Structure formats: structure tokens, C-alpha cells
Amino acid sequence: MTSKRFTPAYPAELGGRDVRLFQENRADYASDTATYKKIGLKLGRLLDCLRALCQ
């Protein structure tokens, strides 16, 4: 069985903003996971949704 890639349920422009925020703030945190958590809290997104967008 093949796995399907996660498709976000919100508009692509929001995903682009999320990725940009991750890239801009990555240097401020010790790990990618810490960055995902902080940005996720600010944007109201789940950690796994951000991780899927940013990879």
C-alpha cells in the first residue's frame, strides 16, 4: 500500500506564510521541533501540520 502525502485543509497562501515564519525564526530556537511548537501556538496550527508544510 502506498502512503499519501498530507494535504492541508487551509489555503496555500497560509501554508506559504507558515513556512516563511519557520525559516525566519528557526535560528531563535534549539531545534526544528521547538520552532514548530512556538509558531504553531502563535498561528493556531498543529505541530504535525507545520512539520508537513516545512519539509
C-alpha positions as CSV (number, residue, x, y, z in Angstrom):
1,M,0.0,0.0,0.0
2,T,1.3,3.4,-0.9
3,S,1.1,6.3,1.5
4,K,-0.3,9.6,0.5
5,R,1.2,12.9,1.4
6,F,-0.7,15.1,3.8
7,T,-2.8,17.7,2.1
8,P,-3.5,20.7,4.4
9,A,-7.1,21.8,4.8
10,Y,-6.3,25.5,4.6
11,P,-5.4,27.8,1.6
12,A,-1.9,27.6,0.1
13,E,-1.1,31.2,0.9
14,L,-1.4,30.4,4.6
15,G,1.0,27.5,4.2
16,G,3.5,29.8,2.5
17,R,3.3,32.2,5.4
18,D,3.8,29.4,7.9
19,V,6.9,28.2,6.0
20,R,8.3,31.7,5.9
21,L,7.8,32.2,9.6
22,F,9.5,28.9,10.3
23,Q,12.5,29.9,8.2
24,E,12.7,33.4,9.7
25,N,12.5,32.1,13.3
26,R,14.5,28.8,13.1
27,A,17.7,30.4,14.4
28,D,16.0,31.6,17.6
29,Y,15.3,28.0,18.8
30,A,17.4,25.0,19.7
31,S,15.6,22.6,17.3
32,D,13.1,22.4,14.5
33,T,10.6,20.9,16.9
34,A,10.8,23.8,19.3
35,T,10.3,26.2,16.4
36,Y,7.3,24.3,15.1
37,K,5.7,24.3,18.6
38,K,6.2,28.1,19.1
39,I,5.0,29.0,15.6
40,G,2.1,26.5,15.9
41,L,0.9,28.2,19.1
42,K,1.1,31.6,17.6
43,L,-0.8,30.6,14.4
44,G,-3.2,28.0,16.0
45,R,-1.8,25.1,13.9
46,L,-0.9,21.6,14.9
47,L,2.8,20.7,15.2
48,D,2.4,17.9,12.5
49,C,0.7,20.3,10.1
50,L,3.6,22.7,10.2
51,R,6.2,19.9,10.0
52,A,4.5,18.6,6.9
53,L,4.4,22.0,5.2
54,C,8.0,22.8,6.0
55,Q,9.6,19.6,4.8
